[in-house]
Amino acid sequence: MPSLTLGRLGAPGGVSTGALRSCALLALVAAPAAAEPWKASFEVGGEVDTNVRRIAVIPGGRAAESAPLVRALAELSKSGTARERTRWGLHLSGGARTVIAGAVVGEDLLIGAVDAAVEHDGPGDDVIMLARATHYDVFPLGSENGARAFASSGVDAGVRLLAGEGKSATVTGGVRRLDYKPDPDFDWTGQTAAARLTDELWRAADERWLDLALSYRVDRRGYRGRAFTDGCAPGESRTPACFVPTGEPRTDLQHVAATELTYTGGAVLSAAYQLVINDSASFGSSYLRHRVTLSATRALGRSWFATATVTGQLDQFRDPLLVTDDLNMTFTSIDDENRSGAAVRVARAVGRSWELEARYAFQADASGGDDLTYRRHLGYVGLTWERDPAPQPPVTE
């Protein structure tokens, strides 16, 4: 029987909390049938961010600000079955991030998230019906809204078809909503449809295998703000004065196509390519994005694990001016960053319930701008406690 898995603190972007509560209620109603014990975790650590406001700088302009921060995250999850053919899962998250020194304001945040999902087998042995609702909310502390103060929610339903030998096809449709708290003009609501194919290309007798995943998603986003048109004459230098508001609301059509190849064996290795096409009715908001991600995870011995990730991204813009390179992005968490970069994470299990973690990330802009430069370094050290009632293998010291 396929298993149901919910992701960590990150909702897939945006709908009404009434629909969200309905899906969560469905999961809770099913809970008495057969539920696993609650799983819980708590993480706390310190971080140094050399560009806490995530700004691109120009020579002689405003400089990026560095700041030390404290981060904390608590998570609860529960899953179970109902009437043998239905599986449900509920994941709750709450966290905080605060600057502990310096004059930076608007970056102290509280985060809350809920993710509820239901799967039902049938009709037939190779068909699974799916439903999922998510909500992710960032609450700024203080009078100023930072760049990551937003709320996103979504409701999806669909079907997964199983073809054996690791092959499956999933089709979903739903509604998304994003509220961008610093500027309501960038709030949007819209419909989404997605398809995903997975195939186990190869499997060896010694538990090594190779998986391929192909996916496509299209979103239609209707914004609260008005669309802009180019008010300057052909051949005239483009300046912000060229943005002239129209009487029509802004509407975007975003296409996302991706492919990922994953090898699992002595290490987990993956290579992914993503193509994003954002076709906007508003001047300065259309772009084409190519994104390549390489990742490797491996056990280092004596309870140590390491993950390394390298991302290369190239953005191309249809218009000579961009409204803002940040607000065209789709947020799913405060840590989303649509930039090129590299990251390393090292963790060590300490006993059965604790994990020590250190991570470093570097981010840069690869959009080809002549004047703007984006650079960001992040370093983090933290400790995680986890309660998982499921039997655990012995820890090798």
LOVO-530328 format. One record per residue (C-alpha): x, y negated, z negated. Coordinates in Angstrom, 1 decimal. Example, Ala and Ser with C-alpha at 12.3 -4.5 7.8 and 13.67 -1.06 7.14 Angstrom:
2
east; north; up
12.3; 4.5; -7.8
13.7; 1.1; -7.1
***
This chain:
397
east; north; up
0.0; 0.0; 0.0
1.5; -3.4; 0.9
2.5; -5.6; -1.9
1.4; -9.2; -2.5
4.1; -11.8; -3.2
3.8; -15.4; -4.1
6.6; -17.9; -3.6
8.4; -20.1; -6.2
7.4; -23.7; -6.9
6.6; -24.8; -3.3
3.2; -25.1; -1.8
2.8; -25.0; 2.0
1.5; -28.4; 2.4
-2.2; -29.8; 2.1
-6.9; -29.6; 0.9
-9.5; -30.3; -1.7
-8.8; -29.1; -5.2
-12.3; -27.7; -5.2
-11.4; -25.1; -2.6
-8.2; -24.4; -4.5
-10.1; -23.8; -7.7
-12.4; -21.4; -5.8
-9.5; -19.2; -4.7
-7.9; -19.3; -8.1
-11.3; -18.4; -9.6
-11.6; -15.4; -7.2
-8.2; -14.2; -8.4
-9.1; -14.6; -12.1
-12.5; -12.8; -11.6
-10.7; -9.8; -10.1
-8.2; -9.8; -13.0
-10.0; -7.5; -15.5
-10.0; -4.6; -13.0
-6.2; -3.8; -13.2
-3.7; -6.6; -14.0
0.0; -6.5; -14.6
1.3; -8.3; -17.7
2.2; -12.0; -17.3
5.7; -12.7; -16.1
7.4; -15.9; -17.4
10.6; -17.8; -16.8
12.1; -21.1; -18.0
15.1; -22.9; -16.5
16.9; -25.9; -17.8
20.1; -27.6; -16.5
22.1; -30.7; -15.7
22.7; -32.1; -12.2
24.8; -34.8; -10.7
23.3; -36.5; -7.5
25.5; -38.9; -5.5
22.5; -40.2; -3.5
19.6; -39.9; -5.8
17.3; -42.2; -3.7
18.1; -40.2; -0.5
19.0; -43.4; 1.5
21.0; -43.8; 4.7
23.5; -46.7; 4.5
24.9; -49.2; 6.9
28.3; -50.9; 6.6
27.9; -53.9; 4.3
24.4; -52.8; 3.3
22.8; -51.2; 0.2
25.0; -48.5; -1.3
23.9; -45.1; -2.3
23.3; -44.7; -6.1
24.8; -41.8; -8.1
23.1; -40.5; -11.3
23.2; -37.6; -13.8
19.9; -35.8; -14.2
18.3; -33.1; -16.4
16.0; -30.6; -14.8
13.5; -28.1; -16.3
11.1; -25.6; -14.8
8.6; -23.2; -16.4
6.8; -20.6; -14.4
4.0; -18.0; -15.1
2.8; -15.4; -12.7
0.3; -12.5; -12.8
-0.9; -10.0; -10.3
-3.2; -7.0; -10.1
-5.7; -5.0; -8.2
-9.5; -4.8; -8.0
-11.5; -1.8; -6.7
-8.4; -0.2; -5.3
-8.4; -2.1; -2.0
-8.0; -5.6; -3.2
-4.8; -7.2; -4.6
-4.5; -10.7; -6.1
-1.8; -12.9; -7.4
-1.6; -16.1; -9.4
1.5; -18.3; -9.8
1.7; -21.4; -12.1
4.6; -23.8; -12.3
5.5; -26.9; -14.2
8.7; -28.9; -14.3
10.4; -32.2; -14.9
13.4; -34.2; -13.6
14.8; -37.2; -15.3
17.7; -39.6; -14.9
19.7; -39.7; -18.1
22.1; -42.6; -17.4
22.3; -45.6; -15.1
19.8; -48.2; -13.7
18.0; -45.9; -11.3
14.2; -46.1; -11.5
11.4; -44.2; -9.8
13.2; -40.9; -9.9
11.8; -39.5; -13.1
9.2; -36.9; -12.2
6.8; -34.3; -13.5
5.8; -31.4; -11.2
2.9; -29.1; -11.3
1.9; -26.3; -8.9
-0.6; -23.5; -8.5
-0.6; -20.7; -5.9
-3.4; -18.2; -5.7
-3.7; -15.4; -3.1
-5.9; -12.4; -2.4
-5.4; -9.5; 0.0
-8.1; -6.9; 0.9
-7.5; -3.7; 2.9
-9.8; -3.0; 5.8
-11.7; -2.7; 7.8
-9.5; 0.3; 8.8
-6.2; 1.5; 7.4
-4.1; -0.9; 9.5
-5.9; -4.2; 8.7
-5.5; -6.5; 5.7
-7.6; -9.6; 5.1
-5.8; -12.6; 3.6
-6.8; -15.7; 1.6
-4.5; -18.2; -0.1
-4.9; -21.6; -1.8
-2.0; -23.8; -3.0
-1.5; -27.2; -4.7
1.7; -29.0; -5.5
1.7; -32.4; -7.3
4.5; -34.8; -8.2
3.7; -37.3; -11.0
6.1; -40.2; -11.2
7.0; -41.4; -14.7
7.1; -45.2; -14.8
5.7; -48.0; -12.6
7.6; -47.2; -9.4
6.9; -44.3; -7.0
10.0; -42.6; -5.7
10.3; -41.2; -2.2
9.2; -37.7; -3.4
6.0; -38.8; -5.2
3.4; -36.9; -3.3
0.6; -34.2; -3.6
0.0; -31.5; -1.1
-2.6; -28.8; -1.0
-3.9; -26.2; 1.4
-6.3; -23.3; 2.0
-5.7; -20.5; 4.5
-7.4; -17.3; 5.6
-6.4; -14.7; 8.1
-5.6; -11.1; 9.0
-2.5; -9.0; 9.0
-2.3; -6.0; 11.4
0.1; -3.2; 10.6
1.7; -1.1; 13.3
4.0; 1.2; 11.3
7.8; 1.3; 11.3
8.1; -2.1; 9.8
6.0; -3.8; 12.5
3.2; -6.3; 11.6
1.4; -9.3; 13.1
-0.2; -12.0; 10.9
-2.6; -14.7; 12.1
-3.9; -17.4; 9.7
-5.9; -20.6; 10.0
-6.7; -23.3; 7.4
-6.7; -26.9; 6.3
-3.8; -29.0; 4.9
-3.7; -32.3; 3.1
-0.8; -34.5; 1.9
-1.1; -37.6; -0.3
2.0; -39.8; -0.1
1.8; -42.0; -3.3
4.2; -44.8; -2.4
2.2; -45.7; 0.8
-1.3; -44.3; 1.4
-1.0; -45.1; 5.2
1.0; -41.9; 5.4
-1.6; -39.7; 3.8
-2.9; -37.1; 6.2
-5.4; -34.3; 6.5
-5.7; -31.7; 9.2
-6.2; -28.2; 10.6
-3.5; -25.6; 11.0
-3.1; -22.3; 12.7
-0.2; -19.9; 12.5
1.0; -16.5; 13.8
3.9; -14.4; 12.7
5.4; -11.1; 14.1
7.8; -8.9; 12.1
9.7; -5.9; 13.4
12.2; -3.6; 11.7
14.6; -3.2; 14.6
16.9; -0.6; 13.0
17.2; 1.4; 9.8
20.1; 3.7; 8.7
19.9; 6.7; 6.3
22.0; 4.8; 3.7
19.4; 2.0; 3.2
20.7; -0.5; 5.7
18.3; -2.2; 8.0
17.8; -5.1; 10.4
14.6; -7.2; 10.6
13.3; -9.6; 13.2
10.6; -12.3; 12.5
9.0; -14.6; 15.1
6.6; -17.3; 14.1
4.6; -20.2; 15.5
2.5; -22.9; 13.7
0.6; -25.9; 15.0
-0.8; -28.7; 12.8
-3.2; -31.4; 13.8
-2.7; -34.3; 11.3
-5.1; -37.3; 11.0
-3.4; -40.1; 9.1
-5.1; -42.8; 7.0
-3.0; -45.5; 8.5
-3.3; -47.0; 12.0
-1.3; -46.0; 15.0
1.3; -48.4; 16.3
2.0; -49.4; 19.9
5.1; -50.9; 21.5
4.5; -54.6; 21.7
7.7; -55.6; 23.5
8.2; -55.9; 27.2
10.2; -53.3; 29.2
13.9; -54.0; 29.0
13.6; -56.2; 25.9
15.6; -55.2; 22.8
13.6; -53.2; 20.4
13.2; -54.6; 16.9
10.7; -54.0; 14.1
8.6; -56.8; 15.6
7.8; -54.4; 18.4
5.6; -52.4; 16.1
2.0; -53.7; 16.8
-0.9; -52.0; 15.0
-3.8; -50.7; 17.0
-7.4; -50.2; 16.0
-7.0; -46.4; 16.2
-5.9; -44.1; 13.4
-2.6; -42.3; 13.8
-2.9; -38.7; 14.9
0.0; -36.2; 15.2
0.2; -32.8; 16.8
3.1; -30.8; 15.3
4.4; -27.5; 16.8
6.9; -25.4; 14.8
8.4; -22.2; 16.4
11.0; -20.1; 14.6
12.9; -16.9; 14.8
14.9; -15.2; 12.1
17.2; -12.1; 12.1
18.0; -10.5; 8.7
20.4; -7.7; 7.9
20.1; -5.9; 4.5
22.9; -3.7; 3.3
25.9; -4.3; 1.1
25.0; -8.0; 1.6
21.9; -9.8; 2.8
22.7; -11.8; 6.0
20.3; -14.0; 7.9
20.4; -16.3; 10.9
17.4; -18.5; 11.8
16.5; -21.0; 14.5
13.6; -23.5; 14.3
12.2; -25.8; 16.9
9.9; -28.6; 15.8
8.0; -30.9; 18.2
6.1; -33.7; 16.7
3.8; -35.4; 19.3
2.4; -38.6; 17.8
-0.1; -41.1; 19.1
1.9; -43.8; 17.2
4.9; -45.5; 18.6
8.1; -44.6; 16.7
6.8; -41.3; 15.2
7.5; -38.6; 17.8
10.6; -36.4; 17.6
12.2; -33.1; 18.6
14.2; -31.1; 16.0
16.5; -28.2; 16.4
17.5; -26.5; 13.2
19.9; -23.5; 12.7
20.4; -21.8; 9.3
22.9; -19.2; 8.4
22.7; -17.5; 4.9
24.6; -14.8; 3.1
23.9; -13.2; -0.4
26.1; -10.7; -2.0
26.8; -9.0; -5.4
30.3; -9.9; -6.6
30.5; -7.3; -9.4
30.2; -7.6; -13.2
26.7; -9.0; -12.8
27.7; -11.9; -10.5
25.8; -12.8; -7.4
26.5; -15.5; -4.8
24.6; -17.1; -2.0
26.0; -19.4; 0.7
23.9; -21.3; 3.2
24.9; -23.5; 6.2
22.3; -25.6; 8.0
22.8; -27.6; 11.2
20.0; -29.9; 12.4
19.7; -32.3; 15.4
16.9; -34.7; 15.6
16.0; -36.5; 18.9
13.5; -39.3; 19.0
11.2; -40.2; 21.9
11.1; -43.9; 21.1
14.1; -46.2; 20.6
12.9; -47.1; 17.1
11.7; -44.8; 14.3
9.2; -45.9; 11.7
11.2; -44.1; 9.1
13.2; -40.8; 9.3
11.8; -39.7; 6.0
8.1; -40.1; 6.3
7.9; -38.0; 9.5
8.9; -35.0; 7.4
6.6; -32.5; 5.8
7.1; -32.2; 2.1
6.6; -28.9; 0.2
8.7; -29.7; -2.9
10.8; -32.4; -4.3
14.0; -30.6; -3.1
13.0; -30.5; 0.5
15.7; -32.2; 2.7
15.5; -32.2; 6.4
19.3; -32.7; 7.0
22.3; -30.8; 8.0
24.3; -29.4; 5.1
25.9; -26.5; 3.2
25.1; -25.0; -0.2
26.6; -22.4; -2.5
24.9; -20.8; -5.5
26.6; -18.5; -8.0
24.7; -16.7; -10.8
25.5; -14.2; -13.5
23.1; -12.1; -15.5
23.7; -12.4; -19.2
21.9; -9.5; -21.0
18.5; -8.5; -19.8
16.7; -11.8; -20.0
19.2; -14.6; -19.3
21.0; -15.9; -16.2
23.7; -18.5; -15.9
23.7; -20.4; -12.6
25.8; -23.0; -10.8
25.2; -24.5; -7.4
26.6; -27.2; -5.1
25.1; -28.7; -2.0
26.3; -31.2; 0.6
23.9; -32.9; 3.0
24.6; -35.2; 6.0
22.7; -36.8; 8.8
23.2; -35.3; 12.3
20.7; -37.4; 14.2
23.3; -39.3; 16.2
22.7; -42.8; 14.8
25.5; -45.3; 15.4
25.0; -47.4; 12.3
23.2; -45.3; 9.7
25.2; -42.8; 7.6
23.6; -40.3; 5.2
25.8; -38.4; 2.7
24.7; -36.6; -0.4
26.5; -34.3; -2.9
24.6; -32.3; -5.6
26.1; -30.2; -8.4
24.1; -28.3; -10.9
24.7; -26.0; -13.9
21.8; -24.3; -15.7
20.5; -21.4; -17.7
17.4; -19.4; -17.0
15.3; -17.1; -19.3
13.0; -14.6; -17.7
10.4; -12.2; -19.2
9.5; -9.4; -16.8
7.6; -6.6; -18.5
8.5; -4.2; -15.6
11.2; -1.7; -16.4
14.6; -3.1; -15.6
17.8; -1.2; -14.6
20.6; -1.4; -17.2
22.9; -4.4; -16.9
26.5; -3.6; -16.0
28.9; -5.8; -17.9
***
